[in-house]
Amino acid sequence: MRLLPPAPGGPRQGSPRHLPSCSPALLLLLLLLAGCLGVSRAAAGSRRPNVVLLLADDQDEVLGGMTPLKKTKALIGEMGMTFSSAYVPSALCCPSRASILTGKYPHNHHVVNNTLEGNCSSKSWQKIQEPNTFPAILRSMCGYQTFFAGKYLNEYGAPDAGGLAHVPLGWSYWYALEKNSKYYNYTLSINGKARKHGENYSVDYLTDVLANVSLDFLDYKSNSEPFFMMISTPAPHSPWTAAPQYQNTFQNVFAPRNKNFNIHGTNKHWLIRQAKTPMTNSSIQFLDNAFRKRWQTLLSVDDLVEKLIKRLEFNGELNNTYIFYTSDNGYHTGQFSLPIDKRQLYEFDIKVPLLVRGPGVKPNQTSKMLVANIDLGPTILDIAGYSLNKTQMDGMSLLPILTGARNLTWRSDVLVEYQGEGRNVTDPTCPSLSPGVSQCFPDCVCEDAYNNTYACVRTMSELWNLQYCEFDDQEVFVEVYNLTADPHQINNIAKSIDPELLGKMNYRLMMLQSCSGPTCRTPGVFDPGYRFDPRLMFNHHGSVRTRRFSKHLL
């Protein structure tokens, strides 16, 4: 596949790099680039680094999601750093992807679910957030060529939000999937023009199409500018369609039977308690098959990674390129008797793989630092030499960790927030259930509900490994887990934990849910610089303040 001309507004004849040396536009461009070059530890050399971000869809870390990716682990993880404590601020595709692009928590980018009404690729998102994404800054302020291929946001291409003609600001080359993940019979926006694909494996299998167009970009891009690539694969998202050569693999693989598999969610939110335990044999057979197919689809991702790195090496660019591999959220298959999905507050849904290699990153490293996908944008801008202080991002740059900075002060907590989906109607699949539930299976186990709305503080320090969560429901239900003693989050200790610590965690949650930019990076409960004022737990009427969840974020 030959690379097409760049997206509207992308590099072209007459753009700044083609102007004569005396051009005022060139002088302006040089001034803008100075804003990048002047501050970067990574950009101290004459050639600024390139960056590749590989994003999987629904790939877990806790249940062995990286196991099939042997080449990826060898080519990225073993050649660089693996983060063992990487989290997403929302365990759902569109809010999490919006956090990657903006470097913001969901309460600041206002994408709350996978619908247009939830701000997923809506006109409001396009107008307010897209101009401030890190790719837009890379392109406009740092002179990077920017390339996107794959799934963007779940509602991208919706007619009510500009259709496939809409190319977000910040992208020089744009190969975006219409709406949600598929493997065949899909439509791509090629720099704003629709191209339909069928079901012929050799020319249509989406993971391979993304690999081919990415290789074309590496061969035909400009060599006078650094580049950023974001490749967003459909795997291992449903419908879990593996390439023909991989459809018979992993026949003896089953979903992990860990300690929280097929057990009742005692002392948990009502949505977890409603799951039927034990699961039926048909439900277990279904989730085992889904688990196996998910792994099969990842083998093509592993091939993509290998091809990309080999091409970078052949072109002489590998040593000057940072490569990130991660996922937009985790996944569960039978934990607490929930069949398959994400959305929940537990480790299996909010924890993701994160592997990084690049200049100055020593091989075979593992970092236990607490990181989140809101850190990817600040990190990539830092690599390009652009100061985080010039942005409104909530995250932190990982570059000091990657390059082995000493005496590093780092965060001890991150925020996780989710707004449940459900309508005030009864699910036709399960007429006996009350209105408000959604994502229901035939046996009437539901994965979501309108009041599955929660916010959590995930805390990690030398002495503590805790998660504190509050639900926005009539109970104001609280879940607290000590993950040192209970890594599978079976025992909710909300009623037995020290009340003083519970109050501090409640206050910290309120602070994080109203944070923005630098205030999202303030000391956590167990940090030396933390200050807790009990008076702030009470409003001016003298009653205890509780966390307020926004129902209308747009």
NORPE-V520989 format. One line per field, one symbol per residue. psi: psi as a letter, one per 30 degrees, with the letter a starting at -180 (. if undefined). Layout:
psi = ???
This chain:
psi = jkkllllkfaklkfleffllfgkeeeeeeeeeeefefffkefgfafjkllkkjkjljhjleeggffefieeeeefeefgbkkkfiklkfkhkdeeeeeeeefgllefffgjfaglefggjhleeeeeeeefgleeeeeeeffgkkkkkkakdlfgkfkefhfaffkjkkfkekjikkjblklflhlkkjjhfkkkkkbhjefffjeeeeeeefeeeeffflkgfkllkkjjjlfkhlkghjlkefgfglhfgklkkiafgkhlkikhlleeeffkkkllleeeeeeeeeeeeeeeeffeeeeeeeeeeeeeeeefgfefgkkkkkalflallifkhgkdkabflflefffklkjkklakfjklhkkkgkjllfffeeeeeeeefgkkffflgkfalkfeeeeghklhkkllfllkkkkjlkklhlkkffifflllfllhklfghkkflleghklkljjkkaefkilkkkkkiaffhkkkkkjfefifghejjgefflkeeeeeeeeeeeeeefglkbeffglkaegkegkkkjffffkaffflkklkkkkfjf.
